[in-house]
Amino acid sequence: MSNKALMTSSSPLIINLAPTGAIPSRSMTPHVPLSSQDIVRDVIAAAEIGISIVHIHARDEQGKPTYKKEFFAPIIAGIREHNPELVICVSCSGRDFSQLEQRADVLELKGDLKPDMASLTTSSLNFLQQASINEPQMVFALAERMLERGILPEIEILDLGMANYAKYLINKLEIQTPIYANIMLGNIASAQADLLSIAALIHSLPQGALWSLGGIGDAQIPLTALAAAMAPGVRIGLEDFLWMDRERTQLTTNVAMVQRIYQLASLVDRPIMSPQELRLLLGLKSLR
């Protein structure tokens, strides 16, 4: 399948599941998976329905975000034991950890535990109550380490500056194309979930990029519908929104989000992209 074919509204839809994130807690929802066993359980259940990528954060024994590779390892091992082809992306987030050796620790996993992809946020940004600091030297160093280890960056884009810096990185480091990017909308200090912002961001992406639309907070609801109809991919999961509805009357689950995407995609006659198809598109080797 060519990149051009992927951009049509009838080609297979990439589903990127972010089941945990760094913020959700059991006080917010009983459905968020925190332990490695819970995360693996949710991912396997979602993969049985059908997803293309999983975007993983790890938590320590107290349920707090952790960068340490020993907490990522059992998650990756558990997923691959049941679904070796599922594309696994690990988080190198700067929300809670500021040192390069912390954020790059998970990139040191080897063999069957080595992730396929790792998140790369291309600029600093503010969330509602917290900042994610991504200095240029940090972004560049993380990208270099990913490439040295054969790990494909999952580029996180929340505004036009991030899209522009992604193009700079690709040219400077000669990153293989196609790249994969998440366009995340609805954050208070970033691009909003409106058609003009979406169009500007898509236009600003590096040529040939594969991209998914994701919504932060209740922006997830309209963006999942739009993505199911017209985008190459969609990002969903409890990392970004905890509710089934805009009025926040019904808590959701990761599996329920995947089921809803399938319903939306079926309404517009779109198939879902298998992990094997995505591996072929991104140049990722098969693990079977």
N, C-alpha and C positions, 0 to 999 in steps of 0.2 A: 504493500500500500504506500503510495507516495504522500508527501506532506500536503501536496495540493489536494489530493483526494480526502485527506483527513479534515480539511477545512470546510467540507460541505456539510450540510445539515442532515444528510442521510448516512454519513459514515459512522463507524462505531464510536460511542461516547466513552471517554476515559473517566473512570470514577476513582477519585483520590479520597481515601478515608483518613481523617485525623481524629482518632478515637479519644484522645486524652488531653493533650496540651499541658500547659504549665499552671493554668488558673483554676479550672473546675475542681471542686472538693465535694466530699460527701455531704457537707452541710448545705451545698447548693443543689445537689441532686444525688439520689441513691444509685443512679445508673452509670456514673462515670467510673471507668475501670482504672484502678490505681496500682495494684500489685501486678507483677509480671504475669501471674496466672490469669488475672482478670483481663488484662490487655490482650493476651493470647486468645482467651476464650472469645472475646468480642470480635477480634479480627478474624478468627476461624469461622465464626458464625456469619460474619459479613461476606467472607470469601466464598462460603458455600452458596450464597445467593449470587455473588459475582461482583468483585471489585478489581481494579487494575493496579492501584498503588495503595500502600499504607504509609502514612506519615507518623512516625513514632516519637513520642516523648517518654522518658522513663521517670519513675518516682522511687524514692528510697523507702526504708522501712516505716518511716513516719508519714509517708504519702507526699513528701515534699519533692519538688523538681530536683533532679540530679543530672550531672554531666557524666558521671562515672561509667566507663564502658562495661564494668561488671554487672550493672543493672540493665543495660541494654542487651547484653549477651543472651540471657535466658529468654527474653522476648523474641529475639531474632531466631534463636534455636527452636523455640516452641512453634513459631509460625512456619518455619521451613520444614519442620518434621511433618506437618500436615499439608502444606501447600508450598512446595519448593520453588514454584515459578512466580509467585506473587512478588511484585517489585516492592522492595523495602527501602524506605527513605528514613533516615534518622535526623533528629533535630540537633542543630548546632547553635541554638538560640542565644542571644545576648541579653535576654530579659533579666536573668538571675546570675549570670556568670560573665565576668569581664576579662578574664585572662585567656590568651590564645591556647595555652596548654590544657585548660579546662574545656573550652569549647571544641577543641580538636581531639579530645581524648577518645571519643567514640570512633573516630576515623582510624584508630590503631587496631581495631578488631580485624582478625585475619581468617583466611580459609572460609569455611562455610558460614562463619559469623560476620564476614565483611558485608556491610550494607551495599546495596546497589547505588543509592543516591544519598545525598545529605543536603539539608536546607542551607541556603545562602541568601541572607537578607542584605540587599545592596546599599543600604544607607541607614542612618539612625532615624528613629521616629518615636513619637509619643503615643501611648495608649491613654485610656481615660485616667488611670491612676498610676501609671508606670511608664518608664522609658525603656526602649530597646536601643542600646548604644552599639553602633557598628561603624567604627572609624575606618577611613579608607585603608589604612595599613592592615587592620584586622580582616576586612573583607577580602583584600588581595591575598593575605597569608592563608586564610581558610580555603580560598579557591585553589591556591597552589597545592596545598596539602591534599585536597580532594583529587586533583588531577594526578598528582604523584602516585596516589594509591589506586587509581583507576575507578574512582567513585564520581558519579555524574552529579554536578550541582543541580539542586532543585531551587530555582531562583524565585525568591519571594518579592513581588512587586506590589506596592501600595500607592505609588504616585508616579508622576512622569519623570522625576529625577532618578528614581530607582530604575526605570526602564532605560533611561539614557546611560546610566552607569553600567547596566548589564551589557549594553553594546560595547562600551569601552573595555570591559573585562574580557569579553569574547575576542575582541581584536588584539588586546595586549597579551593575553595568555594563549591565544590560538586554540580556544576551546572548541571541541568538535560540535558540529551541528547535525541534526537539530538539537537545540536546547529545550529544556522543559521549564515552564514558568507557571506559578500560581499568581493570578491577579486577584488580590484580596481587597474588597471594597466595604465601606461602611464604618471604618474606624474614625473616631471623632477628629483626628488630626491628619487624616489622609484623604484619598479620593473617595467620593461617595458613590452610592449604588444608583447612578442615573445613566441614561443612555449616552449622553455626551461624554461623560468621564470614561465610560467603557470604550467608546469608539476611539477616543484620544489615546488611551493606553494600548489598545490593540495596534493602532497605527504606529506607535512608538516602539513596539517590541522588535527585537532583532529579527531579521528576515528568516523565515522558515521555522520560527519558534512554534513548539507545541504548547498550548496554554489551557489552563482551567480557570473557570470563574469560581470565586468563593466569597461568601458574605460573612462579615463579623456582626454578631448580634442578630436582630431580626431582619437585617439585610439578606441573610442566608435564604429566606423563604422566596422572595421574588427572583433572586439570582439563580437558585437551583432550577426554577422553571425555565428561565431564559437559557441557561446553560444546556439543559436537557434538549431544548428545541434547536439551538443554533451554535453553541460553542464546541470546540474540540473536546473539552473536558469540564468536569465539575469537581469542586472540593466540598466535602461535607464532613460533619462529625461533631462530637461534643466539645472538641477544642474551641469551636467558634460559636456555638449556640446550643442551648440546653432545652429548648422548647419546641413543641410541635406546631404552635400557632403564634401569630403576632401578639395576641393579647396575653400570652404567657400564662395560660390556664392549664396546660397539659404538658408535663415533662416528657421528653422524647428519649429514645435510645439510639445507639449507633445502628443497630439492625433496622429499626423503624425508618431511619433516614435513608438507608440503602433501599429498602422496600419502596419508599416514596419516589426515589429517583427512577427506579424501574417502572413504576406506574406512569410517571411523567414521560419517560422516554418511549414507552409503548404507545402513548397517545399520539406521538408524532412519528411512529414507525422507525425508531432508532434502535439498533442493536447496541449492546455494551461491549466495549473492547476487553478482550481477554488479556491477562498478563503476558502470555506468549506473544500476542500481536504487538503489545507495547514494547516488549523487549526488542523485537525486531526493528521497530521504528527508531528506538533510542540507541541501538547498537549495544545493548546489554546482553551478555552471554547467558545462555540457558544454564540452569543449575541442575537439570535432570541428569 
